[in-house]
Every structure is written in C-alpha cells, then in structure tokens.
C-alpha cells in the first residue's frame, strides 16, 4: 500500500517528538567535545567527515526541517492569525523566560567570579536579560565561565531561537499578504534563494525550514518508501566523504535528511508515538543543556567528553522534565483555556482575529 505524507499526517500518530528528543540528545553529545577539556577524543561524526559536519549541526537541521513541516501545517489548520501567533508565543517564550531569569538571578550569582554589585550593575547582565525578547541573543554574563575552555557563551544554544522565530514570521507573512494558494510559490522562492544566495540573504537554517514547509505543501505527492529512504541514507553517508563546497553539502544533506526524517517519523516499524504521553522534553533539553555543560566543565574540568556527556545529560533531563511539567505543560493548558474562554483571558483577541481574517480573505480573493 502506497502511503503519502498527506495520508500520514491524518491524526497525530508519528514519531517526531521522539526524533526531536534524540536530536536534542545529540546536540548535548556534540557540545561535550566542544566545551570539555581538549583531548585526543574527537567528535565521531566530525572525525569521520573530516570536519565537514558534526552531530550538533545535523541535529539543528533536523529541528528546522521538522519545524518547517509542523509549523506550516499548524498555520494551514489554524482558523485565524491571532491563534497562530498565540500558539507560537506560548510554546517558545515561557520556558525561555524561566531559563534566562534563573540564569541571571540564581545561577549567575552562584558561579560568577565578580562581586554581586559588579555583577548586577553590569551592562552585560542587562543585555543578557534582554534575551527574553529573543531578538538578538547576548551570550555573556560578567564573570561567568571566564576560564572555561569555551569562555564566550553562557548558553550558546539560544542562538537558533531568533532564526526559528524569523521562520515563523515567514509563514505568518505568507498568511497575511498572500492567499494560501501562493504559499507554494513563496516557499519555492525561499528555497531557490537559499540555495543560490544563502550566504548573503539567509542562514542555512532558513533553507532547512523551507524544505520542511515544502514537504507539507507537496504532501499529497511525496510517498513514504523504504527503498528511497535507504538511498537517501547512502547519499547522506557518502556526502560526508567528498570535498564539496558548503552549499553543495547543505543541499544534499538537507533533502536526504528530510526524507529520512519523514520515513522514521511515520514508520510503523519503529513506533514511538507513545513517547509523548510522558511529556515533550526536547525543548527543555535544548535550552538548558549548554548552561549545564558549562557548569560541569567549571566544576569537573578533567572529565573526558563521554563522562561529561553522561553527567550533563542526566542533570539536563531532570531540568527538562521539571520545565515540561511546571512551565511548558502549564502554558499549553493555558492555551486550551484561552480557546475555551477567549473573552476571559484576552478580551480583544476575537476582535483582532476577525480583523485579520477580513484582511486575509480580501487577499485570498
């Protein structure tokens, strides 16, 4: 029986939450080699590919491809623009705000080598607090990790979040200014521009996001097939051995990786759909891990990367579980309450939504 992506997207039976969890795990693993004491240990994928790619880069690509698919689907199925914005805000910002506030007001004062007066009244502290707005990420806090092996970032993983939000903006812009029938042309244009002018106009992750978006747009034409997935895996593996320009590597990796994600994401042989019933810990892992790893390096600098990874993962997973149950899950419950009683939470929400829908319908006509 031939299955298309469109067939597989009916309902919520997929393995994407588990794939994102594994990707977050691989980011921690990859950073263990970057952040811990330099040694003869090499990041495995970086070593195999002679530095052309590593597990961290592949994992971030996975995040953006899945995000492109699911966010475009969310936009297509959302009744109004305000609900779409609301869902994105409630998913990204609450956990991020908690991480930043705890970093600045609890973790920073504990681990900084500055006195508290210099720490709190330093411009770097104010700039770091501004990360709450997720517009431009500032990486330094005064006296934090100054003598670590990687001293230039307190939480380096946050750099992808503004790019993620920018990609959401592309989807939203398409909804506001074009009818849905033009979304196909928009993302095709993004794909072409990313390929030929990526180094000038867009970061490579916009390209990965566009691939995910196009998968949703062409969902009725893309079939899920094991032989194609095997071919993509061989191409992906082979691509790491040849000396190509970065843009060629990204194109080949992007399309090959995207198909593998689809195959495993919708596979019935590897059913991990029930994983999410325990919680979606991937976002918590991602936003906490780098900070935890820097603290581990500070306190246990002699650890090899593998022990560093193991300890970091255990601590980060505990924080991610707490983040899910006490922050992320609660905000998702808030989203449900907003849908049920919109006038009790945001009295002007429906009015704004109606105005946006009027604009949207005019553009569609």
Secondary structure, 3 states (H helix, E strand, C coil): CCCEHHHHCCCCCCCHHHHHHHHHHHHHHHHHHHHCCCCCCCCHHHHHCCCCCCHHHHHHHHHHHHHHHHHHHHHHHCCCHHHHHHHHHHHHHHHHHHHHHHHHHHHHHHHCCCCHHHHHCCHHHHHHHHHHHCCCCCCCCCCCCCCCCCCCCCCHHHHHHHHHHHHHHHHHHHHHHCCHHHHHHHHHHHHHHHHHHHHHHCCHHHHHHHHHHHHHHCCCCCECCHHHHHHHHHHHHHHCCCCCCHHHHHHHHHHHHHHHHHHHHCCCCCCCHHHHHHCCCHHHHHHHHHHHHHHHHHHCCCCCHHHHHHHHHHHHHHHHHHHHHHHHHHHHHHHHHHHHCHHHHCCCHHHHHHHHHHHHHHHHC
